[in-house]
Amino acid sequence: MEFLGYAASILIGISLGLIGSGGSILTVPVLVYLFPIDPLLATSYSLCIVGVSSIAGVISRLRQKLLDLKIILLFGAPSILGVFISRKFILQAIPNQFSLLPNTIISKSGFIMLFFATLMLASALSMILGKNTKEIPGQKPKYGFTLAFVGLLEGMVTGIVGAGGGFLIIPALVILGKLPMKKAIASSLFIITVKSLVGFGGDLMHLNVVWSAPLNEMVLSIKFLLTIIALATLGIITGNYLNKKMDGAKLKKGFGWFVLGMALIIMYEQFFI
């Protein structure tokens, strides 16, 4: 299973490079199901893996001049604040076991995975069922309070599950910010990079960190982390190359179907296995 996990790590990078999101959606399930890593620790690993490996994609987008710095600041700054609030206060306040439904006890790890799958499902349906917006020549991006507020909420929500949040950021930038898909993907990748690294930096304050350790322990292994980052970075370079040859509008709906499939798999695992 670990061999499949390492192979899937390359797909994490390809996803980030190709569509500017999805890396974290792949990262957490890969760490939980293909490696024996607790979901709570997996969220910390995910933040670092997605944040570091995304740097290669950001550099590529800078060269292509696809970043909208005003949108990044307006949406990204509140998003980073939201991640800090979630990782510092909300996540720590969730009990190790609690009753979600009558006569049903759920663990903290199980709640994280179900919450993660619910976010994925909602995002997938919005991208699949939503109308494809065509790029209007000369249309200017919209900068407003709503975009900043959504950024704060996105950061708080994705901070709980350690997700980069591209599956929420991209629809927000396209619908609210009126960005073309290619620019939304590029700006999303930049926001994901910064907020993921900030979130991971906060986690380091309460994590035990060693060079190498068994993956089934609640200890962060630097050796394992560097291996996954290297594979994901290789994937993102490949994804950047493919991105230049594909239509941005078609990527949105295709990504939606991918997210839907992943969400259903996680929900099935939590409820029936």
C-alpha positions as CSV (number, residue, x, y, z in Angstrom):
1,M,0.0,0.0,0.0
2,E,2.9,2.4,0.7
3,F,4.1,2.0,-2.9
4,L,0.7,3.1,-4.1
5,G,0.9,6.0,-1.7
6,Y,4.2,7.2,-3.1
7,A,2.8,6.9,-6.7
8,A,-0.3,8.9,-5.6
9,S,2.0,11.6,-4.2
10,I,3.0,12.4,-7.8
11,L,-0.7,12.8,-8.7
12,I,-1.0,15.3,-5.8
13,G,1.5,17.6,-7.6
14,I,-0.1,17.0,-11.1
15,S,-3.5,18.1,-9.7
16,L,-2.0,21.3,-8.2
17,G,-0.1,22.1,-11.4
18,L,-3.0,21.3,-13.7
19,I,-6.0,22.9,-12.0
20,G,-4.5,24.9,-9.1
21,S,-6.3,22.8,-6.5
22,G,-7.1,19.2,-5.5
23,G,-3.7,18.6,-4.1
24,S,-5.0,18.7,-0.5
25,I,-8.0,16.6,-1.5
26,L,-5.6,13.9,-2.6
27,T,-3.1,14.4,0.2
28,V,-5.3,13.6,3.2
29,P,-6.9,10.5,1.8
30,V,-3.5,9.2,0.5
31,L,-1.9,9.7,4.0
32,V,-4.8,8.2,5.8
33,Y,-5.7,5.2,3.6
34,L,-2.4,4.4,1.9
35,F,-0.1,5.1,4.8
36,P,-1.0,4.3,8.5
37,I,-1.3,8.0,9.5
38,D,-3.9,9.4,11.9
39,P,-6.2,11.9,10.2
40,L,-5.4,14.6,12.7
41,L,-1.6,14.3,12.0
42,A,-2.4,13.9,8.3
43,T,-3.9,17.4,8.2
44,S,-0.6,18.8,9.4
45,Y,1.4,16.8,6.9
46,S,-1.0,18.0,4.2
47,L,-0.5,21.6,4.9
48,C,3.3,21.3,4.6
49,I,3.2,19.0,1.5
50,V,0.8,21.2,-0.4
51,G,2.4,24.5,0.7
52,V,6.0,23.6,-0.3
53,S,5.2,21.7,-3.5
54,S,3.0,24.5,-4.7
55,I,5.9,26.9,-4.8
56,A,7.0,25.5,-8.2
57,G,3.6,26.2,-9.6
58,V,3.5,29.7,-8.2
59,I,6.9,30.5,-9.9
60,S,5.5,29.2,-13.2
61,R,2.4,31.3,-12.9
62,L,4.5,34.4,-12.1
63,R,6.4,34.0,-15.3
64,Q,3.1,33.7,-17.2
65,K,1.8,36.9,-15.5
66,L,-1.4,35.2,-14.4
67,L,-1.5,36.4,-10.8
68,D,-4.0,39.0,-9.7
69,L,-2.3,40.6,-6.7
70,K,-5.3,42.6,-5.6
71,I,-7.5,39.6,-5.5
72,I,-4.8,37.6,-3.7
73,L,-4.5,40.2,-1.0
74,L,-8.2,40.7,-0.6
75,F,-9.1,37.1,-0.4
76,G,-5.8,35.6,0.8
77,A,-5.2,37.7,3.9
78,P,-8.5,36.9,5.5
79,S,-8.1,33.3,4.5
80,I,-4.8,33.0,6.3
81,L,-6.4,34.6,9.4
82,G,-9.2,32.0,9.2
83,V,-6.6,29.1,9.1
84,F,-4.9,30.5,12.2
85,I,-8.2,30.7,14.0
86,S,-9.2,27.1,13.1
87,R,-5.8,25.5,13.8
88,K,-5.2,27.4,17.1
89,F,-8.7,27.4,18.6
90,I,-11.4,25.5,16.8
91,L,-9.5,22.3,16.1
92,Q,-8.1,22.1,19.6
93,A,-11.6,22.5,21.1
94,I,-13.1,19.5,19.3
95,P,-13.3,16.6,21.9
96,N,-11.7,13.2,21.2
97,Q,-15.1,11.5,21.2
98,F,-18.6,13.0,21.0
99,S,-22.1,12.2,19.9
100,L,-22.9,13.5,16.5
101,L,-26.3,11.7,16.2
102,P,-28.5,9.9,18.8
103,N,-26.8,6.7,19.9
104,T,-23.8,7.5,17.7
105,I,-20.3,8.1,19.0
106,I,-17.8,9.5,16.6
107,S,-14.1,10.1,17.1
108,K,-12.3,13.4,16.4
109,S,-10.5,11.7,13.5
110,G,-13.7,10.4,12.1
111,F,-15.3,13.8,12.4
112,I,-12.4,15.4,10.5
113,M,-12.8,12.9,7.6
114,L,-16.6,13.3,7.4
115,F,-16.3,17.1,7.5
116,F,-13.7,16.9,4.8
117,A,-15.9,14.7,2.6
118,T,-18.9,17.0,3.1
119,L,-16.9,20.0,1.9
120,M,-15.8,18.1,-1.1
121,L,-19.3,17.0,-1.9
122,A,-20.7,20.5,-1.8
123,S,-17.9,21.9,-3.9
124,A,-18.2,19.2,-6.5
125,L,-21.9,19.7,-7.0
126,S,-21.4,23.5,-7.3
127,M,-18.8,22.9,-10.1
128,I,-20.7,20.2,-11.9
129,L,-24.2,21.8,-11.8
130,G,-23.0,25.4,-12.1
131,K,-23.1,27.2,-15.4
132,N,-19.8,27.6,-17.2
133,T,-19.1,31.3,-17.4
134,K,-17.4,32.4,-20.6
135,E,-14.6,34.9,-20.4
136,I,-15.8,38.3,-21.5
137,P,-13.2,40.4,-23.2
138,G,-12.4,43.5,-21.2
139,Q,-14.2,42.3,-18.1
140,K,-12.6,43.6,-15.0
141,P,-12.2,41.7,-11.7
142,K,-14.5,42.7,-8.8
143,Y,-12.9,43.7,-5.5
144,G,-15.4,43.8,-2.6
145,F,-16.1,43.0,1.0
146,T,-18.0,39.8,0.1
147,L,-14.9,38.3,-1.4
148,A,-12.9,39.1,1.8
149,F,-15.6,37.6,4.0
150,V,-15.7,34.5,2.0
151,G,-12.0,34.2,2.2
152,L,-12.2,34.3,6.0
153,L,-14.8,31.6,6.1
154,E,-12.9,29.5,3.6
155,G,-9.8,29.7,5.7
156,M,-11.6,28.7,8.9
157,V,-13.3,25.8,7.2
158,T,-10.3,24.4,5.3
159,G,-8.0,25.0,8.3
160,I,-9.9,22.3,10.3
161,V,-9.1,19.6,7.7
162,G,-5.7,20.8,6.7
163,A,-6.8,21.4,3.1
164,G,-5.3,24.0,0.8
165,G,-8.9,24.9,-0.2
166,G,-8.5,25.3,-3.9
167,F,-11.7,23.5,-4.4
168,L,-13.4,26.4,-2.6
169,I,-11.1,29.2,-3.6
170,I,-11.4,28.8,-7.4
171,P,-15.2,28.9,-7.5
172,A,-15.1,32.0,-5.3
173,L,-12.6,33.8,-7.4
174,V,-14.5,32.9,-10.6
175,I,-18.0,33.7,-9.4
176,L,-17.4,36.6,-7.0
177,G,-14.1,38.0,-8.3
178,K,-15.0,37.6,-12.0
179,L,-11.6,36.2,-12.7
180,P,-11.0,34.1,-15.9
181,M,-10.4,30.4,-14.9
182,K,-6.7,30.5,-15.7
183,K,-6.1,33.5,-13.5
184,A,-8.3,32.1,-10.8
185,I,-6.2,28.9,-10.8
186,A,-3.0,30.9,-10.6
187,S,-4.2,33.1,-7.8
188,S,-5.6,30.2,-5.9
189,L,-2.3,28.4,-6.1
190,F,-0.5,31.4,-4.5
191,I,-3.1,31.7,-1.7
192,I,-2.8,27.9,-1.1
193,T,0.9,28.1,-0.8
194,V,1.0,30.9,1.7
195,K,-1.8,29.9,4.0
196,S,-0.8,26.2,4.0
197,L,2.8,27.1,5.1
198,V,1.4,29.5,7.8
199,G,-0.9,26.8,9.1
200,F,1.8,24.2,9.2
201,G,4.1,26.7,11.0
202,G,1.5,27.0,13.7
203,D,1.2,23.2,14.0
204,L,4.9,22.9,14.6
205,M,4.4,24.6,18.0
206,H,2.6,21.5,19.4
207,L,3.9,18.6,17.2
208,N,6.8,16.3,18.1
209,V,9.2,16.4,15.1
210,V,11.9,13.8,14.5
211,W,14.0,12.9,11.5
212,S,12.5,9.4,11.1
213,A,9.7,7.6,12.9
214,P,7.1,4.9,12.4
215,L,4.2,6.4,10.5
216,N,1.6,4.9,12.9
217,E,2.8,7.2,15.7
218,M,1.6,10.7,16.4
219,V,5.1,12.1,15.5
220,L,6.0,14.1,12.4
221,S,8.7,12.4,10.4
222,I,10.9,14.8,8.4
223,K,12.3,12.1,6.2
224,F,8.9,10.9,5.1
225,L,7.7,14.5,4.7
226,L,10.6,15.4,2.4
227,T,10.1,12.3,0.3
228,I,6.4,13.1,-0.4
229,I,7.2,16.8,-1.1
230,A,9.9,15.7,-3.7
231,L,7.4,13.5,-5.4
232,A,4.6,16.1,-5.3
233,T,7.0,18.7,-6.7
234,L,7.8,16.4,-9.6
235,G,4.1,16.1,-10.3
236,I,3.4,19.8,-10.2
237,I,6.1,20.5,-12.8
238,T,4.3,17.9,-15.0
239,G,1.0,19.5,-14.2
240,N,2.3,23.0,-15.1
241,Y,3.3,21.7,-18.6
242,L,-0.1,20.1,-19.1
243,N,-1.9,23.2,-17.9
244,K,-0.6,25.2,-20.9
245,K,-2.2,22.9,-23.3
246,M,-5.7,22.6,-21.8
247,D,-8.8,24.8,-21.8
248,G,-9.5,26.3,-18.3
249,A,-13.3,26.1,-18.6
250,K,-13.3,22.3,-19.2
251,L,-11.0,21.8,-16.2
252,K,-13.7,23.1,-13.8
253,K,-16.4,20.5,-14.6
254,G,-13.9,17.6,-14.9
255,F,-12.4,18.5,-11.5
256,G,-15.9,18.6,-10.0
257,W,-16.5,15.0,-11.0
258,F,-13.2,14.0,-9.5
259,V,-14.0,15.7,-6.2
260,L,-17.4,14.1,-6.1
261,G,-15.9,10.6,-6.5
262,M,-13.4,11.2,-3.7
263,A,-16.1,12.5,-1.4
264,L,-18.3,9.5,-1.9
265,I,-15.4,7.1,-1.3
266,I,-14.6,8.8,2.0
267,M,-18.2,8.8,3.2
268,Y,-18.6,5.2,2.3
269,E,-15.5,4.3,4.2
270,Q,-16.6,6.2,7.3
271,F,-20.2,4.9,7.4
272,F,-20.0,1.3,6.1
273,I,-16.4,0.0,6.8
